[in-house]
Amino acid sequence: MDQGAAVLGLESSCDETAAAVLRADGSILAEAVLSQLAEHSPYGGVVPEIAARAHLDHLPRLVAQVMAEAGLAYRDLAGVAATAGPGLIGGLIVGSSLGKGIALAHGLPFVAVNHLEAHALTATLPGIVAEPVAFPYLLLLLSGGHCQCVAVEGVGRYRRLGTTLDDAVGEAFDKSAKLLGLPWPGGPALERLAATGDAARVPLPRPLLGRAGCDFSWSGLKTAVAHALARSAGTDRDRADIAAAFQASVAVVLADRARHALDMLPATTALVVAGGVAANQGVRAALAGVAAERGLPLVAPPVRLCTDNAVMVAWAGIERLRLGLTDALGHAPRPRWPLEGMAAA
């Protein structure tokens, strides 16, 4: 694939509507992300029907916007990549259908992108991370829907080393934030509150700390937050201290699980963290400490690319197109699509 070739990426798996155009050398020609925060905030979480309608309303406009900013016509593209799973089925249908339509109308290759693979391959995107990493590397995928330790051995080649036994870590952040009376989305609000608190004042459990393997469990920690609130006077200081204690427990557990996962993947070139929770500075600091202990780089996307975006989708499309991996226009979106089920060259 020529390094000057460009690919259009579309993202619509949950509550961010996004489009981007990237060249095969990793340069970003244009990108746009539209948050649906205002639409979902009154409900305290994502409403699938509202999300799908918002994608339908806004994605065509965002595509036209990024194509104009990139200064390209559709015939100039080397391909179209769209998130096809996992995610909310309504949004996946909207994005995939638009991507397929553009590909069909202009005779372009189509790539059905696995959203998790898009997060996983961000670490290889030139210009986004300081030093793109080589395979294999250890990925901690931390988001509202996923919490996994994954050995990334190549494009389409993934081994899950550990996963959550109950809730995703991002879900634990959001639900704990709700208990603390914070607005949705709860993760960023909890991080801000935690910065004003004293974690040492509130003892909270550190689930599975020191256990063999690298699985996770977060439901008990959420329950402990509820009990700590019930025992407290409910003052602003109490809430800040509980938030700080929650975040500290998460960071310590993630660091511990990362150490165990690194032991399972001795050939790793880097410790990579991706997904929405990767934006949390306390989590980044804890994982940076683990990476330093092992003499490895910690690779994390810029904060703006931790949450759902189309830059990572376009890049995943480029990586797959390089290997000749394309998808038929009949490819069906998949609300569940584990990384282990990916096709490799």
Salt bridges, closest charged atoms under 4 A:
GLU11 OE1 - HIS115 ND1 3.30
GLU31 OE2 - ARG304 NH1 2.74
GLU49 OE2 - ARG53 NE 2.78
GLU117 OE1 - ARG320 NH1 3.06
GLU153 OE2 - ARG159 NE 2.75
ASP167 OD2 - LYS222 NZ 2.56
GLU171 OE2 - LYS175 NZ 2.58
ASP236 OD1 - ARG239 NH1 3.60
ASP238 OD1 - ARG201 NH1 3.92
ASP241 OD2 - ARG201 NH1 2.05
ASP241 OD2 - ARG237 NE 3.56
ASP256 OD2 - ARG257 NH2 2.92
ASP256 OD1 - HIS260 NE2 3.63
ASP263 OD1 - ARG294 NH1 3.05
GLU293 OE2 - ARG259 NH2 2.91
ASP308 OD1 - HIS115 NE2 2.96
ASP308 OD1 - HIS119 NE2 3.69
GLU319 OE1 - ARG322 NE 3.05
GLU340 OE2 - ARG160 NE 3.36
